[in-house]
Amino acid sequence: MRDITEEERQHYDRHGVVHLPGLLDEDWIGRLEAAFAEEMSADQARLNFVDFKVITPMIKASGAEFVTPGVESATGRFCISSFNWHRFPALATLFCGPPLPEIIAGLMRSNRINFYGEQLFLKEAESLHRTAFHQDVPYFNVTGDKFCTVWIPLDVVGVDNGMMGYVRGSHRWRTHAASGFVTQMPFPGSPLPKLPDIEGAEGEYDIVYYPAQPGDVIVHHANTVHGATGNSSSQDRRAYSLHYLGDDVRYREREGVTLDAGKSPSLKNGDLVDSAEFPLVWASDEGYVAPMGADPLSSDP
Ligand SMILES: O=C(O)CCC(=O)C(=O)O
């Protein structure tokens, strides 16, 4: 495991994204792989789990079009499992313990780090779905500048199997409406504007795609516009995204789009985000802090 450099920190500030090659060691990645397998073999009806094949009829009934043409006949699944870390002690240990929270504190120049939650992304072989360009902010019940997403691949990733792309500098854009991940159509009820058609005009934007491999992480500011290519290869592409909050982040419930798992019964709009749902995990004066409200960690998947 290594520290980040000043150059990497400045790159994040300037572009809203930084690729950190070789940050995590084999042991950490091996434990995350085991946790991924455990989550995928759990009873998905008890998780916040979406398989886009299953919800395709619903997406089509809403009038939305997929950003990837011809995807309905693709054989593989694209699945997202969100905010289930408290059901899997292995995930809690990896995401709330060393080394990521302290590294992220350094990157965002924050004295404290709270954990908002994680998402598992599985693009099975020949799943084809592009991840539509989007910003993360509108999906989350928080607001603030020190808010980032850490994307961790568990497979070698290139252009044909779900490579992540980022619009450089878009962390300073205004925030646009959340969409359904595989379509550009905004969720109904969002007061925010629709993102432009970036998939249809990639050449007009300053987009950087990063090939990546296990051990690398890519950190983006939560307002940075990003998406991913489809998986036309014969290998699955597995990844986790982690969402960390720094010391300027405040609670703000948004209309319509967020999962119940991203809400707090104890926080009011404007409160600093620190609660059992979004626990403090690292502080400059205390080091690593076991998540508050540890009880939910013991519940079964
Ligand atoms: O892995 C993907 O395809 C998308 C990931 C993503 O959108 C995110 O981490 O916010």
The ligand as an SDF file (V2000), in Angstrom:
LIG
                    3D

 10  9  0  0  0  0  0  0  0  0999 V2000
  -19.0470    0.4720  -12.7670 O   0  0  0  0  0  0  0  0  0  0  0  0
  -19.8180    1.0980  -13.4980 C   0  0  0  0  0  0  0  0  0  0  0  0
  -20.1760    0.6970  -14.5910 O   0  0  0  0  0  0  0  0  0  0  0  0
  -20.3600    2.4240  -13.0820 C   0  0  0  0  0  0  0  0  0  0  0  0
  -19.8030    2.9400  -11.8130 C   0  0  0  0  0  0  0  0  0  0  0  0
  -20.3480    4.2580  -11.4400 C   0  0  0  0  0  0  0  0  0  0  0  0
  -21.1210    4.8610  -12.1180 O   0  0  0  0  0  0  0  0  0  0  0  0
  -19.9350    4.8530  -10.1800 C   0  0  0  0  0  0  0  0  0  0  0  0
  -19.0310    4.3360   -9.5460 O   0  0  0  0  0  0  0  0  0  0  0  0
  -20.5090    5.8770   -9.7810 O   0  0  0  0  0  0  0  0  0  0  0  0
  1  2  2  0
  2  3  1  0
  2  4  1  0
  4  5  1  0
  5  6  1  0
  6  7  2  0
  6  8  1  0
  8  9  2  0
  8 10  1  0
M  END
$$$$
